[in-house]
Amino acid sequence: MAHNQEETKIRKNITITPSLWEILRTIGKVQGKSASSLIEESIKAYLKKENINMAYMKMMAASYLDKDENAEISQALDQLTEEDLDEGEELDV
């Protein structure tokens, strides 16, 4: 999930246990980072560790598909290989 340019940030509320919030604040203080940046880094690390392809996830969760269509697409996507999911080369047109 590499980005060539910085994305615009959005503000959202999250719910977190007090104990995890305290850990997050402590780590942020020690590393000089905001809670938001630590959460963002953690999510990116999780996606990489679990080898989660966001394009694949978005296709599986398309809100405009009914249950049967989503199941059909999920089955087709599950059959894709890593090579299928790699970015292609740019074509000269």
Biopython code that builds the backbone (N, CA, C, O; Angstrom):
import numpy as np
from Bio.PDB.StructureBuilder import StructureBuilder

atoms = [
    (1, "MET", "N", (0.816, -1.168, 0.000)),
    (1, "MET", "CA", (0.000, 0.000, 0.000)),
    (1, "MET", "C", (0.864, 1.237, 0.000)),
    (1, "MET", "O", (0.729, 2.086, 0.881)),
    (2, "ALA", "N", (1.717, 1.352, -0.935)),
    (2, "ALA", "CA", (2.615, 2.487, -1.034)),
    (2, "ALA", "C", (1.907, 3.647, -1.722)),
    (2, "ALA", "O", (1.135, 3.458, -2.662)),
    (3, "HIS", "N", (2.184, 4.834, -1.238)),
    (3, "HIS", "CA", (1.587, 6.026, -1.812)),
    (3, "HIS", "C", (2.703, 6.943, -2.278)),
    (3, "HIS", "O", (3.660, 7.182, -1.542)),
    (4, "ASN", "N", (2.587, 7.458, -3.494)),
    (4, "ASN", "CA", (3.593, 8.355, -4.033)),
    (4, "ASN", "C", (3.478, 9.750, -3.454)),
    (4, "ASN", "O", (4.472, 10.472, -3.371)),
    (5, "GLN", "N", (2.290, 10.134, -3.058)),
    (5, "GLN", "CA", (2.102, 11.447, -2.485)),
    (5, "GLN", "C", (1.327, 11.311, -1.188)),
    (5, "GLN", "O", (0.600, 10.339, -0.983)),
    (6, "GLU", "N", (1.487, 12.289, -0.320)),
    (6, "GLU", "CA", (0.803, 12.263, 0.967)),
    (6, "GLU", "C", (-0.702, 12.448, 0.763)),
    (6, "GLU", "O", (-1.132, 13.360, 0.057)),
    (7, "GLU", "N", (-1.482, 11.594, 1.374)),
    (7, "GLU", "CA", (-2.931, 11.689, 1.280)),
    (7, "GLU", "C", (-3.436, 12.759, 2.242)),
    (7, "GLU", "O", (-2.807, 13.038, 3.263)),
    (8, "THR", "N", (-4.576, 13.351, 1.905)),
    (8, "THR", "CA", (-5.230, 14.278, 2.808)),
    (8, "THR", "C", (-5.744, 13.492, 4.007)),
    (8, "THR", "O", (-6.316, 12.415, 3.841)),
    (9, "LYS", "N", (-5.550, 14.010, 5.192)),
    (9, "LYS", "CA", (-5.984, 13.326, 6.411)),
    (9, "LYS", "C", (-7.438, 13.668, 6.700)),
    (9, "LYS", "O", (-7.909, 14.757, 6.372)),
    (10, "ILE", "N", (-8.144, 12.726, 7.318)),
    (10, "ILE", "CA", (-9.515, 12.960, 7.758)),
    (10, "ILE", "C", (-9.569, 12.752, 9.266)),
    (10, "ILE", "O", (-8.746, 12.032, 9.832)),
    (11, "ARG", "N", (-10.523, 13.373, 9.897)),
    (11, "ARG", "CA", (-10.677, 13.255, 11.347)),
    (11, "ARG", "C", (-11.810, 12.271, 11.636)),
    (11, "ARG", "O", (-12.920, 12.430, 11.128)),
    (12, "LYS", "N", (-11.525, 11.250, 12.459)),
    (12, "LYS", "CA", (-12.515, 10.255, 12.865)),
    (12, "LYS", "C", (-12.377, 9.999, 14.362)),
    (12, "LYS", "O", (-11.297, 10.164, 14.928)),
    (13, "ASN", "N", (-13.440, 9.606, 14.982)),
    (13, "ASN", "CA", (-13.405, 9.204, 16.392)),
    (13, "ASN", "C", (-13.205, 7.703, 16.460)),
    (13, "ASN", "O", (-13.773, 6.960, 15.659)),
    (14, "ILE", "N", (-12.400, 7.253, 17.413)),
    (14, "ILE", "CA", (-12.230, 5.824, 17.649)),
    (14, "ILE", "C", (-12.495, 5.540, 19.123)),
    (14, "ILE", "O", (-12.443, 6.441, 19.960)),
    (15, "THR", "N", (-12.774, 4.303, 19.422)),
    (15, "THR", "CA", (-12.956, 3.870, 20.803)),
    (15, "THR", "C", (-11.799, 2.947, 21.138)),
    (15, "THR", "O", (-11.487, 2.027, 20.382)),
    (16, "ILE", "N", (-11.164, 3.199, 22.277)),
    (16, "ILE", "CA", (-10.005, 2.408, 22.691)),
    (16, "ILE", "C", (-10.052, 2.264, 24.214)),
    (16, "ILE", "O", (-10.509, 3.169, 24.912)),
    (17, "THR", "N", (-9.586, 1.142, 24.718)),
    (17, "THR", "CA", (-9.586, 0.938, 26.166)),
    (17, "THR", "C", (-8.595, 1.905, 26.822)),
    (17, "THR", "O", (-7.602, 2.289, 26.205)),
    (18, "PRO", "N", (-8.861, 2.291, 28.053)),
    (18, "PRO", "CA", (-7.944, 3.199, 28.749)),
    (18, "PRO", "C", (-6.517, 2.658, 28.838)),
    (18, "PRO", "O", (-5.556, 3.421, 28.730)),
    (19, "SER", "N", (-6.376, 1.356, 29.033)),
    (19, "SER", "CA", (-5.020, 0.795, 29.161)),
    (19, "SER", "C", (-4.248, 0.897, 27.837)),
    (19, "SER", "O", (-3.060, 1.219, 27.834)),
    (20, "LEU", "N", (-4.930, 0.622, 26.710)),
    (20, "LEU", "CA", (-4.256, 0.762, 25.416)),
    (20, "LEU", "C", (-3.976, 2.225, 25.092)),
    (20, "LEU", "O", (-2.947, 2.542, 24.496)),
    (21, "TRP", "N", (-4.885, 3.117, 25.479)),
    (21, "TRP", "CA", (-4.656, 4.543, 25.252)),
    (21, "TRP", "C", (-3.414, 5.009, 26.009)),
    (21, "TRP", "O", (-2.617, 5.785, 25.483)),
    (22, "GLU", "N", (-3.254, 4.537, 27.237)),
    (22, "GLU", "CA", (-2.085, 4.928, 28.030)),
    (22, "GLU", "C", (-0.799, 4.404, 27.390)),
    (22, "GLU", "O", (0.211, 5.107, 27.363)),
    (23, "ILE", "N", (-0.834, 3.178, 26.878)),
    (23, "ILE", "CA", (0.333, 2.622, 26.175)),
    (23, "ILE", "C", (0.633, 3.457, 24.939)),
    (23, "ILE", "O", (1.789, 3.791, 24.678)),
    (24, "LEU", "N", (-0.398, 3.795, 24.181)),
    (24, "LEU", "CA", (-0.235, 4.597, 22.971)),
    (24, "LEU", "C", (0.365, 5.968, 23.299)),
    (24, "LEU", "O", (1.267, 6.438, 22.606)),
    (25, "ARG", "N", (-0.141, 6.604, 24.355)),
    (25, "ARG", "CA", (0.395, 7.919, 24.770)),
    (25, "ARG", "C", (1.853, 7.816, 25.199)),
    (25, "ARG", "O", (2.665, 8.678, 24.864)),
    (26, "THR", "N", (2.182, 6.767, 25.938)),
    (26, "THR", "CA", (3.552, 6.586, 26.425)),
    (26, "THR", "C", (4.517, 6.360, 25.264)),
    (26, "THR", "O", (5.577, 6.984, 25.205)),
    (27, "ILE", "N", (4.155, 5.478, 24.349)),
    (27, "ILE", "CA", (5.000, 5.219, 23.179)),
    (27, "ILE", "C", (5.153, 6.497, 22.364)),
    (27, "ILE", "O", (6.253, 6.822, 21.916)),
    (28, "GLY", "N", (4.065, 7.215, 22.174)),
    (28, "GLY", "CA", (4.115, 8.466, 21.423)),
    (28, "GLY", "C", (5.031, 9.483, 22.063)),
    (28, "GLY", "O", (5.791, 10.163, 21.373)),
    (29, "LYS", "N", (4.965, 9.592, 23.378)),
    (29, "LYS", "CA", (5.821, 10.541, 24.097)),
    (29, "LYS", "C", (7.293, 10.164, 23.939)),
    (29, "LYS", "O", (8.138, 11.021, 23.677)),
    (30, "VAL", "N", (7.589, 8.877, 24.100)),
    (30, "VAL", "CA", (8.975, 8.397, 24.001)),
    (30, "VAL", "C", (9.519, 8.577, 22.582)),
    (30, "VAL", "O", (10.667, 8.984, 22.404)),
    (31, "GLN", "N", (8.696, 8.274, 21.574)),
    (31, "GLN", "CA", (9.148, 8.338, 20.185)),
    (31, "GLN", "C", (8.891, 9.687, 19.528)),
    (31, "GLN", "O", (9.299, 9.905, 18.387)),
    (32, "GLY", "N", (8.225, 10.587, 20.227)),
    (32, "GLY", "CA", (7.942, 11.904, 19.668)),
    (32, "GLY", "C", (6.958, 11.853, 18.509)),
    (32, "GLY", "O", (7.085, 12.602, 17.540)),
    (33, "LYS", "N", (5.976, 10.961, 18.615)),
    (33, "LYS", "CA", (4.986, 10.796, 17.553)),
    (33, "LYS", "C", (3.584, 10.961, 18.127)),
    (33, "LYS", "O", (3.357, 10.739, 19.316)),
    (34, "SER", "N", (2.654, 11.350, 17.270)),
    (34, "SER", "CA", (1.264, 11.471, 17.691)),
    (34, "SER", "C", (0.619, 10.087, 17.737)),
    (34, "SER", "O", (1.109, 9.133, 17.134)),
    (35, "ALA", "N", (-0.494, 10.005, 18.468)),
    (35, "ALA", "CA", (-1.253, 8.757, 18.516)),
    (35, "ALA", "C", (-1.714, 8.379, 17.112)),
    (35, "ALA", "O", (-1.690, 7.206, 16.738)),
    (36, "SER", "N", (-2.134, 9.383, 16.336)),
    (36, "SER", "CA", (-2.597, 9.120, 14.968)),
    (36, "SER", "C", (-1.508, 8.501, 14.112)),
    (36, "SER", "O", (-1.759, 7.545, 13.378)),
    (37, "SER", "N", (-0.292, 9.041, 14.201)),
    (37, "SER", "CA", (0.778, 8.495, 13.365)),
    (37, "SER", "C", (1.159, 7.085, 13.807)),
    (37, "SER", "O", (1.490, 6.244, 12.971)),
    (38, "LEU", "N", (1.114, 6.818, 15.111)),
    (38, "LEU", "CA", (1.405, 5.461, 15.593)),
    (38, "LEU", "C", (0.345, 4.473, 15.129)),
    (38, "LEU", "O", (0.673, 3.350, 14.745)),
    (39, "ILE", "N", (-0.911, 4.872, 15.159)),
    (39, "ILE", "CA", (-1.990, 4.001, 14.690)),
    (39, "ILE", "C", (-1.837, 3.750, 13.194)),
    (39, "ILE", "O", (-1.973, 2.616, 12.734)),
    (40, "GLU", "N", (-1.555, 4.809, 12.434)),
    (40, "GLU", "CA", (-1.372, 4.671, 10.986)),
    (40, "GLU", "C", (-0.211, 3.733, 10.660)),
    (40, "GLU", "O", (-0.338, 2.863, 9.798)),
    (41, "GLU", "N", (0.914, 3.905, 11.345)),
    (41, "GLU", "CA", (2.074, 3.029, 11.126)),
    (41, "GLU", "C", (1.744, 1.587, 11.492)),
    (41, "GLU", "O", (2.161, 0.655, 10.804)),
    (42, "SER", "N", (0.996, 1.408, 12.576)),
    (42, "SER", "CA", (0.636, 0.060, 13.017)),
    (42, "SER", "C", (-0.264, -0.640, 12.007)),
    (42, "SER", "O", (-0.098, -1.830, 11.739)),
    (43, "ILE", "N", (-1.215, 0.100, 11.450)),
    (43, "ILE", "CA", (-2.116, -0.488, 10.452)),
    (43, "ILE", "C", (-1.339, -0.874, 9.201)),
    (43, "ILE", "O", (-1.548, -1.954, 8.648)),
    (44, "LYS", "N", (-0.438, 0.008, 8.750)),
    (44, "LYS", "CA", (0.369, -0.304, 7.566)),
    (44, "LYS", "C", (1.246, -1.532, 7.809)),
    (44, "LYS", "O", (1.387, -2.380, 6.927)),
    (45, "ALA", "N", (1.834, -1.628, 9.005)),
    (45, "ALA", "CA", (2.663, -2.788, 9.336)),
    (45, "ALA", "C", (1.817, -4.064, 9.375)),
    (45, "ALA", "O", (2.261, -5.121, 8.928)),
    (46, "TYR", "N", (0.606, -3.961, 9.908)),
    (46, "TYR", "CA", (-0.294, -5.119, 9.959)),
    (46, "TYR", "C", (-0.668, -5.583, 8.554)),
    (46, "TYR", "O", (-0.645, -6.780, 8.267)),
    (47, "LEU", "N", (-1.010, -4.640, 7.678)),
    (47, "LEU", "CA", (-1.369, -4.991, 6.301)),
    (47, "LEU", "C", (-0.214, -5.705, 5.605)),
    (47, "LEU", "O", (-0.414, -6.688, 4.891)),
    (48, "LYS", "N", (1.000, -5.193, 5.825)),
    (48, "LYS", "CA", (2.179, -5.803, 5.201)),
    (48, "LYS", "C", (2.447, -7.194, 5.790)),
    (48, "LYS", "O", (2.706, -8.145, 5.052)),
    (49, "LYS", "N", (2.383, -7.307, 7.119)),
    (49, "LYS", "CA", (2.645, -8.587, 7.795)),
    (49, "LYS", "C", (1.646, -9.653, 7.356)),
    (49, "LYS", "O", (2.022, -10.801, 7.118)),
    (50, "GLU", "N", (0.384, -9.276, 7.249)),
    (50, "GLU", "CA", (-0.664, -10.227, 6.879)),
    (50, "GLU", "C", (-0.830, -10.357, 5.374)),
    (50, "GLU", "O", (-1.673, -11.118, 4.899)),
    (51, "ASN", "N", (-0.015, -9.605, 4.617)),
    (51, "ASN", "CA", (-0.046, -9.631, 3.156)),
    (51, "ASN", "C", (-1.455, -9.344, 2.620)),
    (51, "ASN", "O", (-1.973, -10.063, 1.766)),
    (52, "ILE", "N", (-2.050, -8.278, 3.144)),
    (52, "ILE", "CA", (-3.408, -7.897, 2.762)),
    (52, "ILE", "C", (-3.345, -6.895, 1.620)),
    (52, "ILE", "O", (-2.711, -5.846, 1.731)),
    (53, "ASN", "N", (-4.008, -7.229, 0.528)),
    (53, "ASN", "CA", (-4.071, -6.363, -0.638)),
    (53, "ASN", "C", (-5.348, -5.530, -0.533)),
    (53, "ASN", "O", (-6.449, -6.080, -0.550)),
    (54, "MET", "N", (-5.207, -4.194, -0.423)),
    (54, "MET", "CA", (-6.364, -3.336, -0.210)),
    (54, "MET", "C", (-7.318, -3.326, -1.411)),
    (54, "MET", "O", (-8.529, -3.214, -1.222)),
    (55, "ALA", "N", (-6.810, -3.439, -2.617)),
    (55, "ALA", "CA", (-7.694, -3.492, -3.783)),
    (55, "ALA", "C", (-8.593, -4.718, -3.678)),
    (55, "ALA", "O", (-9.788, -4.647, -3.962)),
    (56, "TYR", "N", (-8.015, -5.831, -3.272)),
    (56, "TYR", "CA", (-8.766, -7.078, -3.076)),
    (56, "TYR", "C", (-9.834, -6.881, -2.002)),
    (56, "TYR", "O", (-10.982, -7.287, -2.185)),
    (57, "MET", "N", (-9.461, -6.260, -0.888)),
    (57, "MET", "CA", (-10.404, -6.056, 0.211)),
    (57, "MET", "C", (-11.561, -5.153, -0.206)),
    (57, "MET", "O", (-12.708, -5.407, 0.161)),
    (58, "LYS", "N", (-11.272, -4.109, -0.963)),
    (58, "LYS", "CA", (-12.323, -3.196, -1.410)),
    (58, "LYS", "C", (-13.303, -3.906, -2.339)),
    (58, "LYS", "O", (-14.511, -3.679, -2.268)),
    (59, "MET", "N", (-12.781, -4.761, -3.203)),
    (59, "MET", "CA", (-13.665, -5.494, -4.118)),
    (59, "MET", "C", (-14.559, -6.461, -3.352)),
    (59, "MET", "O", (-15.722, -6.647, -3.712)),
    (60, "MET", "N", (-14.029, -7.075, -2.302)),
    (60, "MET", "CA", (-14.809, -8.039, -1.521)),
    (60, "MET", "C", (-15.903, -7.355, -0.710)),
    (60, "MET", "O", (-16.914, -7.978, -0.386)),
    (61, "ALA", "N", (-15.711, -6.090, -0.382)),
    (61, "ALA", "CA", (-16.653, -5.385, 0.492)),
    (61, "ALA", "C", (-17.495, -4.367, -0.260)),
    (61, "ALA", "O", (-18.000, -3.421, 0.345)),
    (62, "ALA", "N", (-17.653, -4.539, -1.546)),
    (62, "ALA", "CA", (-18.426, -3.586, -2.355)),
    (62, "ALA", "C", (-19.871, -3.555, -1.868)),
    (62, "ALA", "O", (-20.566, -4.570, -1.900)),
    (63, "SER", "N", (-20.317, -2.385, -1.419)),
    (63, "SER", "CA", (-21.650, -2.262, -0.824)),
    (63, "SER", "C", (-22.778, -2.404, -1.842)),
    (63, "SER", "O", (-23.914, -2.693, -1.466)),
    (64, "TYR", "N", (-22.483, -2.207, -3.116)),
    (64, "TYR", "CA", (-23.532, -2.264, -4.133)),
    (64, "TYR", "C", (-23.800, -3.693, -4.623)),
    (64, "TYR", "O", (-24.691, -3.903, -5.445)),
    (65, "LEU", "N", (-23.042, -4.669, -4.130)),
    (65, "LEU", "CA", (-23.248, -6.059, -4.533)),
    (65, "LEU", "C", (-24.141, -6.778, -3.532)),
    (65, "LEU", "O", (-24.056, -6.541, -2.327)),
    (66, "ASP", "N", (-24.994, -7.654, -4.039)),
    (66, "ASP", "CA", (-25.780, -8.459, -3.107)),
    (66, "ASP", "C", (-24.916, -9.629, -2.623)),
    (66, "ASP", "O", (-23.792, -9.815, -3.088)),
    (67, "LYS", "N", (-25.447, -10.403, -1.698)),
    (67, "LYS", "CA", (-24.695, -11.497, -1.066)),
    (67, "LYS", "C", (-24.160, -12.501, -2.083)),
    (67, "LYS", "O", (-23.010, -12.930, -1.984)),
    (68, "ASP", "N", (-24.986, -12.880, -3.062)),
    (68, "ASP", "CA", (-24.567, -13.870, -4.057)),
    (68, "ASP", "C", (-23.471, -13.319, -4.972)),
    (68, "ASP", "O", (-22.511, -14.021, -5.289)),
    (69, "GLU", "N", (-23.620, -12.053, -5.397)),
    (69, "GLU", "CA", (-22.603, -11.441, -6.258)),
    (69, "GLU", "C", (-21.281, -11.309, -5.511)),
    (69, "GLU", "O", (-20.213, -11.559, -6.069)),
    (70, "ASN", "N", (-21.366, -10.912, -4.236)),
    (70, "ASN", "CA", (-20.160, -10.773, -3.434)),
    (70, "ASN", "C", (-19.468, -12.122, -3.257)),
    (70, "ASN", "O", (-18.241, -12.200, -3.320)),
    (71, "ALA", "N", (-20.243, -13.184, -3.036)),
    (71, "ALA", "CA", (-19.677, -14.529, -2.891)),
    (71, "ALA", "C", (-19.000, -14.978, -4.181)),
    (71, "ALA", "O", (-17.927, -15.582, -4.148)),
    (72, "GLU", "N", (-19.629, -14.681, -5.318)),
    (72, "GLU", "CA", (-19.061, -15.058, -6.619)),
    (72, "GLU", "C", (-17.734, -14.333, -6.862)),
    (72, "GLU", "O", (-16.754, -14.943, -7.291)),
    (73, "ILE", "N", (-17.711, -13.041, -6.587)),
    (73, "ILE", "CA", (-16.485, -12.264, -6.774)),
    (73, "ILE", "C", (-15.412, -12.720, -5.788)),
    (73, "ILE", "O", (-14.244, -12.840, -6.159)),
    (74, "SER", "N", (-15.793, -12.974, -4.545)),
    (74, "SER", "CA", (-14.838, -13.452, -3.541)),
    (74, "SER", "C", (-14.201, -14.761, -3.965)),
    (74, "SER", "O", (-12.998, -14.956, -3.793)),
    (75, "GLN", "N", (-15.005, -15.659, -4.519)),
    (75, "GLN", "CA", (-14.481, -16.949, -4.978)),
    (75, "GLN", "C", (-13.472, -16.737, -6.115)),
    (75, "GLN", "O", (-12.412, -17.363, -6.129)),
    (76, "ALA", "N", (-13.799, -15.858, -7.061)),
    (76, "ALA", "CA", (-12.885, -15.577, -8.172)),
    (76, "ALA", "C", (-11.601, -14.920, -7.661)),
    (76, "ALA", "O", (-10.510, -15.262, -8.117)),
    (77, "LEU", "N", (-11.720, -13.984, -6.723)),
    (77, "LEU", "CA", (-10.542, -13.306, -6.183)),
    (77, "LEU", "C", (-9.653, -14.252, -5.386)),
    (77, "LEU", "O", (-8.428, -14.127, -5.401)),
    (78, "ASP", "N", (-10.278, -15.199, -4.689)),
    (78, "ASP", "CA", (-9.507, -16.168, -3.906)),
    (78, "ASP", "C", (-8.624, -17.046, -4.786)),
    (78, "ASP", "O", (-7.645, -17.616, -4.304)),
    (79, "GLN", "N", (-8.955, -17.159, -6.056)),
    (79, "GLN", "CA", (-8.181, -17.993, -6.967)),
    (79, "GLN", "C", (-7.003, -17.239, -7.603)),
    (79, "GLN", "O", (-6.182, -17.838, -8.298)),
    (80, "LEU", "N", (-6.927, -15.930, -7.362)),
    (80, "LEU", "CA", (-5.823, -15.145, -7.924)),
    (80, "LEU", "C", (-4.523, -15.476, -7.215)),
    (80, "LEU", "O", (-4.518, -15.771, -6.020)),
    (81, "THR", "N", (-3.432, -15.428, -7.943)),
    (81, "THR", "CA", (-2.110, -15.652, -7.364)),
    (81, "THR", "C", (-1.476, -14.308, -7.029)),
    (81, "THR", "O", (-1.992, -13.257, -7.410)),
    (82, "GLU", "N", (-0.360, -14.346, -6.318)),
    (82, "GLU", "CA", (0.375, -13.113, -6.019)),
    (82, "GLU", "C", (0.773, -12.403, -7.308)),
    (82, "GLU", "O", (0.725, -11.176, -7.389)),
    (83, "GLU", "N", (1.162, -13.172, -8.300)),
    (83, "GLU", "CA", (1.555, -12.597, -9.590)),
    (83, "GLU", "C", (0.379, -11.866, -10.236)),
    (83, "GLU", "O", (0.558, -10.818, -10.857)),
    (84, "ASP", "N", (-0.816, -12.418, -10.089)),
    (84, "ASP", "CA", (-2.010, -11.770, -10.634)),
    (84, "ASP", "C", (-2.257, -10.414, -9.984)),
    (84, "ASP", "O", (-2.767, -9.498, -10.629)),
    (85, "LEU", "N", (-1.897, -10.287, -8.710)),
    (85, "LEU", "CA", (-2.159, -9.064, -7.958)),
    (85, "LEU", "C", (-1.049, -8.028, -8.072)),
    (85, "LEU", "O", (-1.219, -6.893, -7.625)),
    (86, "ASP", "N", (0.090, -8.399, -8.665)),
    (86, "ASP", "CA", (1.189, -7.451, -8.851)),
    (86, "ASP", "C", (0.774, -6.359, -9.835)),
    (86, "ASP", "O", (-0.050, -6.568, -10.725)),
    (87, "GLU", "N", (1.377, -5.189, -9.638)),
    (87, "GLU", "CA", (1.098, -4.088, -10.557)),
    (87, "GLU", "C", (1.692, -4.414, -11.908)),
    (87, "GLU", "O", (2.777, -4.988, -12.001)),
    (88, "GLY", "N", (0.981, -4.047, -12.946)),
    (88, "GLY", "CA", (1.457, -4.291, -14.311)),
    (88, "GLY", "C", (2.395, -3.181, -14.750)),
    (88, "GLY", "O", (2.585, -2.182, -14.056)),
    (89, "GLU", "N", (2.964, -3.383, -15.902)),
    (89, "GLU", "CA", (3.845, -2.364, -16.486)),
    (89, "GLU", "C", (3.015, -1.287, -17.154)),
    (89, "GLU", "O", (1.895, -1.536, -17.599)),
    (90, "GLU", "N", (3.567, -0.099, -17.219)),
    (90, "GLU", "CA", (2.895, 0.993, -17.902)),
    (90, "GLU", "C", (3.047, 0.829, -19.408)),
    (90, "GLU", "O", (4.137, 0.558, -19.912)),
    (91, "LEU", "N", (1.944, 0.997, -20.110)),
    (91, "LEU", "CA", (1.966, 0.843, -21.551)),
    (91, "LEU", "C", (2.104, 2.205, -22.236)),
    (91, "LEU", "O", (1.497, 3.189, -21.812)),
    (92, "ASP", "N", (2.903, 2.246, -23.289)),
    (92, "ASP", "CA", (2.980, 3.458, -24.109)),
    (92, "ASP", "C", (1.805, 3.447, -25.077)),
    (92, "ASP", "O", (1.604, 2.485, -25.818)),
    (93, "VAL", "N", (1.044, 4.513, -25.061)),
    (93, "VAL", "CA", (-0.129, 4.563, -25.920)),
    (93, "VAL", "C", (0.057, 5.625, -26.983)),
    (93, "VAL", "O", (-0.827, 5.827, -27.815)),
]
sb = StructureBuilder()
sb.init_structure("model")
sb.init_model(0)
sb.init_chain("A")
sb.init_seg("    ")
for serial, (resi, resn, name, xyz) in enumerate(atoms, 1):
    if name == "N":
        sb.init_residue(resn, " ", resi, " ")
    sb.init_atom(name, np.array(xyz, "f"), 0.0, 1.0, " ", f" {name:<3s}", serial, name[0])
structure = sb.get_structure()
